[in-house]
Amino acid sequence: MSEALYRQYRPKKFSEVVGQEPISETLSKALMSGRISHAYLLTGPRGVGKTSVARIIAHEVNNLPYKGEAMHLDIIEIDAASNRRIDEIRDIREKVHIAPTSAKYKVYIIDEVHMLTKEAFNALLKTLEEPPEHCIFILATTEAHKLPETIISRTQRFTFKPVEKDKAIAHLKSIAKKEGIDIEADALELLAEHGGGSFRDSINMLDQLGTAGKKVTTNSARELLGVAPDVALKQLIEYISAGDSKGALNLLGEIHSDGTSPNSLAAQLGKKIRAELLAGTNYSWATGLLRSLLDVSSAKQPFEFLEIIILQAAHQNVGNQAPLVNKPEQLQAEPIETTDAPFMGVPELNSNFSLALWPEVIAMVKARAASLYTALRLAEPQIDGNVLSLSFQFPLHEKKVKESRHIKFICDVIEELSGAKVEVHCQLSEKKSNTASQVKPLANSPVSEKSPKLTTINNIFGNAELLES
């Protein structure tokens, strides 16, 4: 049985560690100068070299050769996922005082240490507080936030980062060349991207593709990974932008039939939309869809959920033109004024918002921000191009609505409902001065018999029953 590629190309010394150079250089210099800690904590995502570096440390401090997978008797590896109880840690506490068999230090590597139980952590803490001079602990975890602070504070912590895409591609290319795997450059890039910063995952996928003994193409890599072609993602985005629900659903079905999972498609689509936004393309529907795409993986029926959120996004764009590209010269020629509230967009944009949708705006505000609804429901709206003017009879309501955060919220609601970007201006109604004389109290209302101040309050908040105290 041949050895897996990720095991063959596991780094055996600090100079071979790829993508974590600051950590490997710091540790190498520290060990060479004799500055050895009794406990190290290696944190970061999976497949980025934590366990490999832990093994390198264990061999370096003992001046032991590190060649194969076989571990020295004084280097003990423990998987906390399957040895998480207090009994296992008590066993360590009893044995740490026993001197190493032949090495200078006895090194315990505890992988996925966050899986230990509370009682096991307490037992480990006592050992870390008073460790024997001949004992070193190296803790590794993908979820450092689950570790007690008392444990973290007694270690030297090193945080590993996802491997950069360019470094991952170069490393995969080097392995492919050594193994005689003929692979296209685009396929290498696809493997690096799909690995998500994990060397182990990317190398495993290369290993799978290489076993066929023929040239690895981008298409064969896509089939193995179950990812959608870039051209299909681009077409799907175009269907959504054009409000073509039928086209979007048909294409979605085809992509799914080709073997792309809903979770993978949601992740790909999110990356593609984000990339186009960064390139300057303005999709009014992007925010809502990007937010919903994050929930696909946790849905009970992921594919059906994905269909629904794409339908919702496409529905917002019925009758819309092609997506607007914000050209730098346009933004410089006609700067946007932001007085009472920020407005993100360009002035020449034609508004699709109609006052016929105002009741829907009010209803959505009521559902999401009841306190704002109280004032907004009394506004008199008028639309002129992409400027929405809201008139209020009373300063109290105008002041509340014109707060920047409230203006932005209203703009976001309107954009979500209609796809239109509008500017919102608040003002006092010209009829304000005549309001008090026009509003009459309810019949038999105690307000009419009491103070004029109560009449004014009633005018602002509406007629209501006055409770006697």
Secondary structure, 3 states (H helix, E strand, C coil): CCCCHHHHCCCCCHHHCCCCHHHHHHHHHHHHCCCCCCEEEEECCCCCCHHHHHHHHHHHHCCCCCCCCCCCCCEEEEECCCCCCHHHHHHHHHHCCCCCCCCCCEEEEEECHHHCCHHHHHHHHHHHHCCCCCEEEEEEECCHHHCCHHHHCCCEEEECCCCCHHHHHHHHHHHHHHHCCCECHHHHHHHHHHHCCCHHHHHHHHHHHHCCCCCECHHHHHHHHCCCCHHHHHHHHHHHHCCCHHHHHHHHHHHHHCCCCHHHHHHHHHHHHHHHHHCCEECCCHHHHHHHHCCCCCCCCHHHHHHHHHHHHHHCCCCCCCCEECCHHHHHHCCCCCCCCCCCCCCCCCCCCCHHHHHHHHHHHHHHCHHHHHHHCCCEEEEECCEEEEEECCHHHHHHHCCHHHHHHHHHHHHHHHCCCCEEEEEECCCHHHHHHHCCCCCCCHHHHCCHHHHHHHHHHCCCCCCCC
